[in-house]
Amino acid sequence: MASRECIDSTDMAAPLRQAPPAWIDRSPLLADAYSLAVAAHGEQRRPSDGRYFLDHVVEVAELLQRAGFDDELVAVGLLHDAVERGTLGEEELRDEMGESISSLVLILSEDPGIESFDRRKAGLRDQVAAAGGWAVTVYAADKLSDILGLRRGVETAGEGIEERIGTSVASMTAHYGESVEMIESLRPGSAFLPALRLEMERLEADVFGGSNGR
C-alpha cells in the first residue's frame, strides 16, 4: 500500500456532485463503497463550503488513489464520514465492507457523545494517533480536503461561515494545524505533507492575515 507520489493540491480538480470517476467503476470494491457513501450522505452538504458531502469523500478517496494506495484504503476514504456524518450504521458497514475497512472507518469517526468542539477534535486526533499507520494516512488526505474546503468557505461566506460550522474559524484552523503537526510527527514521509503544509500556510494567511495565530 505504499504511495508512489507527492500530492500537489494546486492540481486537484474541484468535484461537484457528478458521476463517479472511472477508477471507481473499474473496481467492484470501490463501486460498492461508493454506493454505500451515496446512500449514507444523499443530498447532505458540508458546512464549510456548502458542497455535497459526497464530493468531499470522493475528493479524499481520489487523493489516496492518485497517491498509489490500494482499493481497500481508497474505500476507507470513500466511507470515512459515512457513520460519523452520514446514516450508515456500524453493523451495516461491517456486513458490507468487512472488519478491516470498518475498523479504520470507525477509528476515523468522532465520538458524538463529546459535546465540546475542542475536546471532541482532540479525542479524534488521539484515537487516530493511537491507531497509527493507515489511519493516519487517510486522516491526512481528509485534512487536506477539509483545509481546502474551509478556505473555500472563508472566501465565499466570510464571517457567515462560523454559523454554518458551529465554531470559530480560528478554532477550526487551530485543529487543522494540530492535525498537520500530528501527521508530520507520525508519518514524516507522507505523500500529503507538502500540500498540507502549503494549504495550512494559505489558510492561516486567509484567517490571520499572515500570522499563524496559534
N, C-alpha and C positions, 0 to 999 in steps of 0.2 A: 504493500500500500504506500510505498514511498512516492513522494511528489517529484515531478520532472522539471518544474519551472517556478520562477518567482512570478507573483501576480502583480500586474500594473493596473491600478484602479482606474486610470485615465482611459484605458482601452476597453472598459466594460460597457456593453450595451445596457440601455435602461428598459427593462421589461415592463410591459403594460397589459397584463391580463390577456394573453393571446394563446394560440395553440401551443402545446408543449414542444420544446426543442426536439429536433430529430434524434438526438442522443438518448432521450428518454424512451422514445418509441422503439429504439433498437434493443432495449433491454427489458425482458419480462419483469424482472425485479423492480426496475425503476418505473415501469409503466404501472405496476401495482401500487408502489409507494405514491406515485403522482395521483392516482385515483383516490387513494385514502386522503391525501392532502387536499384535493379538490372538495371531497365530501366534508372534511373537517373544517375547512375555512370558508367555503362558499363565497358569499359576497363581502365577507369581512374585510375591513380596511385597516391599515396600520395607522395608529395615531400620529406618528411623527411626520409623515409626508403625505398621508391620505391615499396612498396607493394600496392596491389589493394585497392582503397578506400572502396570497398565492404567489404574487410576483416576488415577494421577499424570499420565500422558501426556495423558489426556483433560482433566484439570484445566488443564494447560499450554495445550493447544490451545484450550480454551474461553476462557481469558484472552485469547488472541490473537484469537479470533473475536469476542468481545464488544468488544474494542478497535477493531474495524473493519478488521483486516488481511485480505488476500485468501486464497483457499483454498490457494495454494501455500505460504504461510508457516504457515498453520494445519496443513498436512500435515507440515511440518518439526516443529512442536510434537508431533504425534502420534508421530513416528518418532525424536525426538531421542535416546532411550535404547535404540532397538531394536538397534543394533550394539554399543554400549558395555556395556549391561546385559542385553540380550536375545540371541537366537540368530540374528538376521538378519545375513547376510554382506554385505560391501561389493558384491560382484558382483551379487547378487540385488537389493540396494537400487537399484543403478544401472539394472539391467534393468527393474525395475518402476516406478521413480519418475523416472528421467531424471537428468541431471547437475546441474541447478540445485538441486533438492531434496536430492539425495545429497551434494553438496559441503557444504551447510550442516549436514546431519546429522553428517557426519564432522568438521567444524570443532568441533561441539559435543560430540564424543566424546573422553574422556580417553585418554591413551597408557597402555595396560595394562602396558607394559614399565617404567614408573617405579614402583618399589616404595614409596618414601617418600610418605606421605599429603600432607605439606606441599608437596613438590616436584611431585607429580602434579597437585594442585589449582592450584598456581601456573602450571604448564605449560598447563593448560586455560584459565586466565584470560588468559594471554599469547596463546594462539592465537586466542581469541575477540576480544581487543582488536585483534590484528593484522588480523583479517578485518573488524572494524567492522560498521557498517550493520545488516543484518537479523540477522546472527549475534548481535549484542549484544541486539537486541530479543527474540529467542527465549530467549536466556540470561537476560534479565531476568524473563520470565514463568516460566521454570524455577526461578530462585532464589526467586521469591515462593512458588511451590508447595512448594519444598524447606524454606523457613523455616517455613511453616505446618505442614509435616509434622514437622519437628524439634520445634516447640512442642507438637504433639500427643503426640509420643513422650516428651518430658520430663514432660509432665503425667501420662501413663498408666503409664510404666515407671520413672520416677525414674532413679536411678543405673544400673539394669539396662540402660538403653538403650545404654551405652557398649560393652558386649559385642556387641550387635547391630550397631552401626555401625562397629566396628573402630577407633575412635579416641575421643578425649575429646570431650565436648560442647563444652568450651571451644575446642578446635581447630576443630571444625566451625563454631562460632559465629564465630570469627575469620575463617575462609574466607568465610562469608557476608557478614561486614562488609566485607572487602576486595572482594568481588564487587560489593556495592552501591556502594562508592566508585568502582570502575572504571566501572560503568554510568553513574553520575552524571557522571563526567568525560567520557565519550564520547557519551552520549545524555542531556543535561540536560533535554530536553523529553519524555523517555519517559513514556508513559501509566502505567507501572508504578511509577515512582519514589515517589509519595506513599505507596502501600501498602507498598512495600519499606522505606521509612524507618520507617513506623509499626510494621511487623511486626518489624523489627530491634530497635527500642526495646523492644518487648514481650518478644522473645527474650532480650535482654540482661538485662532485669529478672528474667525467669524463671531465668536461669542465674547471674547475678552479683548478684542482689538489688538491681538498680537502677543499679549502676556498669557502665560499658562493658567493663571487664575487659581492655582491649587497650592 
